[in-house]
C-alpha cells in the first residue's frame, strides 16, 4: 500500500532558485524547506530578517508573509539565503552548521504528500483558493466589541514559530484574515488559523477552506462570477509550478 505521507527528502539547494529546474514543482517541497530553515535557524540572530528577504533589517518579530502566488517570493528569499553577502555573522554560521550552500545538498525532515497516493491534494490550487475569501463576510464578527466588523479585506500566509518564547520550536503554517467594517479603510483586526504539527500544507489549506466556508457568507454572485471567469480566462501561471 502506498503511504500518503513522506517525511524526508534530499534537497539540492541550487534547485530552489533556478526556475528552469523543476526538481521541486510542489508548494509543499518549497514551503517544507522554508519551514525547516525557520525551525533550524530559530536561535541564530538575523534569521527572521534574512528569511523575510531583508537581511540588513533588524528586530523582526515575525517573518514577512507570502502572497497568493508565492513562488517568485520564495525563490528570492532562498537566493538571499544562499548567495547574499549581506547576511549576519550568525546566519552565515547557521549555514555552516547545517550544511546549507548553493552547491550543497542534504536530507531535510519535513512532512509532505506522496504524489502517487490516490488522495493526493493539488497543493497549489488549495493554497491559492484561500484568497477567494477576500470580500466574504464573517457570519459573526470574531471581535465581540465590533459586531459590524465582518468584511474580510486581505489574506496573508506565514510560516511562524509559535514556540519562539520556549526552548522547543513549534513552527506552523498560518493563514491570517484581516477584516473590518465594510466602510472602514483604516482600522482592521486579524483572524488567524494555525496548522497542526506535522500537517502537510495541502491538508492545512483544505482544512482552512472548509472552516472558512462555515464561518463566512460568500460575497454576492461570487460563484457565478468565478464560473464566468474560468470559462473565459485561462488560469494564470505561477512560474510554471
N, C-alpha and C positions, 0 to 999 in steps of 0.2 A: 504494500500500500504506500502510495506517495505521501510523504509528510507535507502538511500545509505550510509549515514554518521552517525557516533556516535561521541559524544564529551566528554563523561565521562566514567571512568572505575575504579572499585575498584582494587587496587593493593596490593597484599601481597608481601612485599619486598623480603622475603626469596625466593620466587619463581623465582626471577630474576637471581639467581646464582646457583640454584640446577638443574643440567642438566637432571636429571631423571624426574623432574616435568614438565609437558607440558601445564601449565596454560597459557603461553604466547608464542604460537607457531609462532606468526606473527612478522615479522620485524617491522611492524607499531606499535605494542604494545611496543616492546623493545626500538625502537628509540623514540617513543612518550614519554615514561617515561624519557629517557635520555634528550630529548628536554625540558621537564618540569623542570628537575634538572638544566639545563643551565639557564633557564629563572628565576626560583625562587632563584637561588644562585648567580645571577649576581653581587650583591653588597657585597658578602662575600669573603674576601681575601683568596686566595688559592683554590678556586673552579675550575678554569681552569686547574690548575695543578692536582688536585685530579681527575677530570673528564677525564684527559689525562692518568690516571694510574700512575702518578708520583708525589705523594703528598709532597715529600721533595724538589722538584724543586721550582724555583721562577721566577716570572715575565714573564709568558707566555702571548703572545699577543692573541693567539687563542688556542682552544682545538685541540689536535692532531687528525689527520684524521683517518678514518676507511678503512680497506681493502675490497676486493671483497667479502670475506667470513667473516662477522663481528661478528658472534655470540660469539665465544670464547673471542674476544677482549671486547665485551660488558659485558660479564659475569665477566671478570677480573676487569673491571673498576667499575662495580656495587659492586663487592666483596670488593674492596678497600674502596669505599664509606661506605659500611655497616659494615665492620669488622676491617679496619686498625686502629692501634693505632698511626699512624704517621700523621694523619690529623691535619691541623692547628686548632687553637682555634676557628677561625671564621667558618670553615667548620663544626666543632663539634657543634657550636651554630646554624648553619643553620639546621642541623639535628634535634636539639631540637625544633627550631622554627617551623619546617614544619612536625614534626611527622614522621621522617624517621629513621628506625632501622630494624635490621634483623628480629625481631619478631613482627614488627608493620605492619599496613595496613592503607590505606587511599584512598579516592576518588581523582583521578587526572584528571584534564581537559586537554584533547588533542584530536585532530581530527583523526579519523581512520575509515576505511571502515567497513561496515556491511557485514560479510562473507555470510549472507543469501540473499544478493541482487544479482539479475541476472548479473549485470555489475561488479561483484567483480573482482579485479585485483590480480593475484598472485604476491604479492609484492617481494618475494624472487627472482623470475625469472626476474621481471622487473628491480630490483636493480642490480643483477649480470650481466644482459645483457649490462649494460653501459660500462663494461670493454672490450666488443668486439670492441670498437672504438680504442683501442690501436693498432697502426700500420696504421690506416687510415691517409689520408692527408686532411687538410682543402682545400677546393676549392680555397679559397683566405685567405692568412695569416691574422690573427687578428692583427698582428703587421705590420703597414704600412711601418715602417723603415726596416723591414726584410722580404721582399716579398717571400723569399725562405724558411722561417720558417713555415712549414706547417705540418710536421710529428708529430703525437700525440705519445708521448713516455710513458706517465703514466696517470692514472686516480686516483683521490682521492675523498673521500666523507667526508664532515664535517657537524657538527651542529654548527652554528655560530650566534653570536649576532650582527646583522647589526646596532643595536642601542646602541652599547657599549659606545658611547660618548654622548648619550642622556639620558634624565630622564626615558623614557619609553623603555622597552625591545622590541626588534624586532628579535626574534630568528627564523632562517630559516634553511632549509636544503640547502646544496651547493655541487655541483659537480665541481671539478677542472680538467682541461685537460692541462697537461704540454706538451708543443710542442717545437720543434726546427727544424733546418735543418736536413736533412737525415743523414749527416755525422758528426754532432756535438754531442759529448757525454758530453760536459761540460756546455754549455750555454742552458738556456731554459726560456720560458715565460709561463704564465698561462692564460687560458681562463676559466672564471667562469660562472656558471648558478645557480641562486638562485631560491628557491621555492617561491610561493606566500604565503601570510598569510593564515593560516587555511587550507592549501592544504595537502591532505594525501600524504604519502610517495609513495604509488603506483601510484597515478596520476602524481606526480612530476617526477618519473622515466620514465613513459611513455611519458611525455612531453619532457623530455631531449632527450630520444631516437629519437623521431620524429624530434626534432630540429637538432640534430647532423647528422641524415641521410640527411637532406637538406644541411648542411654546409660542409659535408665531402665526399670524394671519398673512397669507400671501398678498402682495401688492395687487391692485386691481388689474385684471386682464393679463397677469404675468404669464400664465400658462399659454394663453392664445398667442401672446407676443413672442414667447420663446419658440413656439412651434413655427410661426411665420418666419422668424429669423433663421431657424435651422433649415427651412425649406428654400430660402433664397440665398443665404450667405454661408459658404463653407466655413467650418471651424478654423480659427486662427491657429497656426503652428506655434509651438513654444520651443524654438530652436531645434525642431525635429524630434523632440523627446518629451 
